[in-house]
Amino acid sequence: MSFPARVRIREVAPRDGFQSIEHFLPTPTKLEVVQAIAQSGIRDIEVTSFVSPKAVPPLRDGAELVARVPRQGLVLSALVANVTGARNAVAAGIDELVVVISATEEHNRANLRRSIGESVAELDEIFSVAREKSVRVNGAIAVSFGCPYQGEVSETDVFSLAEAYAARGAIRVIMADTTGMAVPSQVEHVVRRFQTEFPGLELGLHLHNNRGTAMTNLYVGLVSGVSTFDTASGGIGGCPYVPQAAGNLATEDVVYLLEQLGVETGIDLMRTIRAARVLEKILGYPLPGQVMKSGPRDPKLAAALIGSGPCPG
């Protein structure tokens, strides 16, 4: 079994996670979480989104948060849905944009209040705004593997959006399993096709766990050669326009798996666990991450962190 020598983890809890929380977290609290995540060695953090505050009130302080995060080698990205968001993100000093378009009309209209054609029509201007300030652009494709409104998604439509991003100079394409509908065979097929059609262009996977298949899908993506994955501290997150949306893969769970597989991440597992526990304390309810509950493989480290002895059975 062959794995990439090194994997990039893009931490998305401050954006995908906090957008799913009904109440507004104060900016200093968000900053505390971002700094705890950064202390683990994670360098790529999707810190906020620049969308209408009416649409996503919990992220209305995006510009203030970006201004307050000590960079110290961090790459801060922000999700944007249109050229206005791109301008605001660039003005705030973001390092990378994550431009999102859905692969189905119904989800794009629910999520972005516009058609796919209208979203694509703005890409040239968005890339131009980014290029003027040397800001890199990620092209994200929501509901790449299944849609809560339409069900099956046309692979042709997914790859049409990938081509639109690639043609304009995106540094990577991020395919999102927004609904958690993907299965391993589907992931493998899509990854192999992407590698054939876009050799040299980086592919990232953003996997939600609505149906319990996310970690298996990540493993298949890993074996197929994907080396960039979106994860969220504690496993928080979920699209507001997906009914009963579940969270992302927990960062600490993924780091544990990669560490056990001998894949380099540059991330300290113990510190990712601590970051998740900081987040859980702030939110005040149990998070879905598993390694934050059980600890690392070493029993002494696990006991020191979790405060429990070996299971008697």
WOZI-V126406 format. One record per residue. PHI is phi in degrees with one decimal (* if undefined). Layout:
BEGIN
((PHI) (PHI))
END
This chain:
BEGIN
((*) (-110.6) (-124.0) (-59.3) (-67.0) (-142.1) (-121.6) (-94.6) (-103.0) (-100.4) (-79.7) (-118.7) (-57.6) (-63.9) (-105.1) (-67.4) (-75.3) (-69.1) (-68.2) (-91.0) (-90.1) (-66.8) (-93.1) (-85.4) (-86.6) (-57.4) (-54.9) (-59.6) (-69.0) (-60.4) (-61.2) (-59.3) (-66.9) (-60.1) (-68.2) (-63.7) (-64.4) (-62.8) (-66.2) (-80.4) (104.4) (-68.2) (-112.2) (-104.1) (-128.1) (-83.4) (-89.6) (-170.4) (-131.3) (-112.8) (-128.7) (-59.5) (-62.6) (-70.9) (-78.1) (-133.8) (-57.2) (-62.9) (-111.9) (-70.1) (-100.6) (-54.1) (-64.2) (-64.3) (-64.8) (-58.1) (-65.7) (-96.5) (-77.7) (-66.0) (-69.1) (43.6) (87.6) (-74.9) (-110.3) (-96.7) (-118.5) (-142.3) (-80.5) (-135.0) (-117.4) (-159.3) (-69.7) (-63.5) (-62.2) (-62.2) (-62.0) (-65.2) (-67.2) (-63.7) (-63.9) (-76.7) (96.1) (-69.4) (-88.1) (-139.1) (-95.1) (-118.8) (-88.8) (-112.0) (-137.4) (-83.6) (-83.5) (-126.0) (-62.0) (-62.5) (-70.3) (-62.7) (-69.7) (-70.1) (-83.7) (-118.2) (61.5) (-160.4) (-80.7) (-61.0) (-59.1) (-67.2) (-65.7) (-63.8) (-61.8) (-91.6) (-61.1) (-57.0) (-69.5) (-62.0) (-64.4) (-65.6) (-59.5) (-67.2) (-62.9) (-60.3) (-113.3) (56.6) (-93.1) (-78.3) (-126.1) (-99.2) (-104.5) (-101.8) (-118.1) (-72.5) (46.6) (-65.7) (-118.0) (166.8) (-121.4) (-69.1) (-100.2) (-101.6) (87.2) (-65.3) (-115.0) (-67.9) (-62.4) (-59.7) (-67.9) (-61.5) (-74.7) (-64.2) (-69.3) (-59.8) (-64.3) (-61.6) (-70.4) (-61.6) (-63.8) (-99.8) (98.7) (-60.3) (-77.9) (-159.1) (-110.1) (-111.4) (-93.6) (-104.3) (-90.6) (-57.7) (-102.2) (65.3) (-95.2) (-67.2) (-123.7) (-54.3) (-63.3) (-66.9) (-60.9) (-60.1) (-62.0) (-65.6) (-63.1) (-62.5) (-65.1) (-60.7) (-62.1) (-73.6) (-82.6) (-131.8) (-62.3) (92.4) (-93.6) (-72.1) (-112.5) (-115.2) (-117.0) (-120.8) (-115.0) (-96.7) (-113.8) (-54.3) (-116.8) (76.4) (-105.6) (-62.2) (-68.4) (-64.2) (-64.1) (-62.1) (-60.7) (-64.6) (-60.7) (-62.7) (-62.7) (-81.6) (109.1) (-72.0) (-128.1) (-132.7) (-135.5) (-87.8) (-139.5) (-133.7) (-52.4) (74.0) (81.9) (-80.0) (125.7) (145.3) (-70.1) (-63.1) (-108.2) (-122.1) (-56.7) (55.0) (-61.8) (-95.8) (-80.6) (-80.7) (-63.3) (-70.1) (-55.5) (-66.6) (-66.6) (-69.0) (-62.6) (-59.0) (-59.7) (-62.3) (-61.3) (-69.7) (-84.7) (79.7) (-94.5) (-75.9) (-126.7) (74.8) (-114.9) (-88.0) (-60.8) (-58.9) (-75.3) (-68.0) (-64.8) (-61.5) (-61.7) (-64.6) (-72.7) (-61.1) (-62.9) (-61.5) (-64.0) (-64.8) (-76.8) (82.7) (-151.2) (-64.6) (-99.7) (-76.6) (-56.7) (-100.4) (-67.7) (-65.3) (-91.0) (-96.4) (86.3) (-73.3) (-67.7) (-66.0) (-59.1) (-68.0) (-65.7) (-63.2) (-64.2) (-64.5) (-84.4) (-92.2) (81.3) (-135.7) (-90.7) (-67.4) (-71.4) (-74.6) (-106.8))
END
